[in-house]
């Protein structure tokens, strides 16, 4: 019985590590997605930034 309990506790600890990594990866993806949306929005709406990146004025 004691060995079963120790096995359950060990599995729970291993799952927490995986859970932490999942939250970290999810957070990184959300931040990256927000950065891309901000960049694309500024590229399309800001004539100065569009001309700096593409070399052509925004039509």
LUMZADO-199101 format. One record per residue (C-alpha): residue number from 1; residue in one letter; chain; x, y, z. Coordinates in steps of 0.001 Angstrom, whole numbers, plus 500000, padded with zeros to 6 digits. Last residue first. Layout:
% residues N
+-----+------+-------+--------+--------+--------+
:  nr : rest : kette :   east :  north :     up :
+-----+------+-------+--------+--------+--------+
: NUM :    A :     A :      X :      Y :      Z :
...
+-----+------+-------+--------+--------+--------+
END
This chain:
% residues 59
+-----+------+-------+--------+--------+--------+
:  nr : rest : kette :   east :  north :     up :
+-----+------+-------+--------+--------+--------+
:  59 :    X :     A : 498792 : 553548 : 449116 :
:  58 :    X :     A : 501510 : 553252 : 451790 :
:  57 :    X :     A : 504781 : 554568 : 450416 :
:  56 :    X :     A : 507357 : 552115 : 449097 :
:  55 :    X :     A : 510651 : 551063 : 450712 :
:  54 :    X :     A : 509011 : 548002 : 452277 :
:  53 :    X :     A : 510174 : 548336 : 455878 :
:  52 :    X :     A : 510711 : 552091 : 456229 :
:  51 :    X :     A : 507759 : 552907 : 453952 :
:  50 :    X :     A : 505406 : 550802 : 456024 :
:  49 :    X :     A : 506747 : 552273 : 459269 :
:  48 :    X :     A : 506208 : 555829 : 458048 :
:  47 :    X :     A : 502760 : 555100 : 456601 :
:  46 :    X :     A : 501406 : 553597 : 459858 :
:  45 :    X :     A : 498237 : 551594 : 459279 :
:  44 :    X :     A : 499336 : 548402 : 457502 :
:  43 :    X :     A : 502739 : 547977 : 459148 :
:  42 :    X :     A : 501393 : 549102 : 462526 :
:  41 :    X :     A : 498675 : 546462 : 462416 :
:  40 :    X :     A : 501100 : 543790 : 461195 :
:  39 :    X :     A : 503558 : 544548 : 464016 :
:  38 :    X :     A : 500843 : 544643 : 466683 :
:  37 :    X :     A : 499361 : 541337 : 465495 :
:  36 :    X :     A : 502830 : 539737 : 465383 :
:  35 :    X :     A : 503650 : 540949 : 468912 :
:  34 :    X :     A : 500299 : 539728 : 470250 :
:  33 :    X :     A : 500929 : 536290 : 468713 :
:  32 :    X :     A : 504413 : 536135 : 470239 :
:  31 :    X :     A : 503025 : 537014 : 473675 :
:  30 :    X :     A : 500305 : 534349 : 473356 :
:  29 :    X :     A : 502800 : 531738 : 472163 :
:  28 :    X :     A : 505161 : 532473 : 475050 :
:  27 :    X :     A : 502325 : 532176 : 477542 :
:  26 :    X :     A : 501218 : 528835 : 476108 :
:  25 :    X :     A : 504791 : 527523 : 476226 :
:  24 :    X :     A : 505114 : 528545 : 479876 :
:  23 :    X :     A : 501725 : 527081 : 480784 :
:  22 :    X :     A : 502630 : 523786 : 479125 :
:  21 :    X :     A : 506030 : 523723 : 480813 :
:  20 :    X :     A : 504386 : 524175 : 484192 :
:  19 :    X :     A : 501951 : 521331 : 483456 :
:  18 :    X :     A : 504808 : 519029 : 482445 :
:  17 :    X :     A : 506563 : 519750 : 485713 :
:  16 :    X :     A : 503315 : 519258 : 487619 :
:  15 :    X :     A : 502773 : 515882 : 485926 :
:  14 :    X :     A : 506104 : 514582 : 487231 :
:  13 :    X :     A : 505164 : 515551 : 490780 :
:  12 :    X :     A : 501809 : 513801 : 490473 :
:  11 :    X :     A : 503468 : 510652 : 489135 :
:  10 :    X :     A : 505806 : 510593 : 492152 :
:   9 :    X :     A : 502921 : 511030 : 494580 :
:   8 :    X :     A : 500993 : 508176 : 492941 :
:   7 :    X :     A : 504056 : 505897 : 493034 :
:   6 :    X :     A : 504609 : 506729 : 496705 :
:   5 :    X :     A : 500996 : 505827 : 497486 :
:   4 :    X :     A : 501319 : 502524 : 495664 :
:   3 :    X :     A : 504531 : 501734 : 497531 :
:   2 :    X :     A : 502807 : 502396 : 500879 :
:   1 :    X :     A : 500000 : 500000 : 500000 :
+-----+------+-------+--------+--------+--------+
END
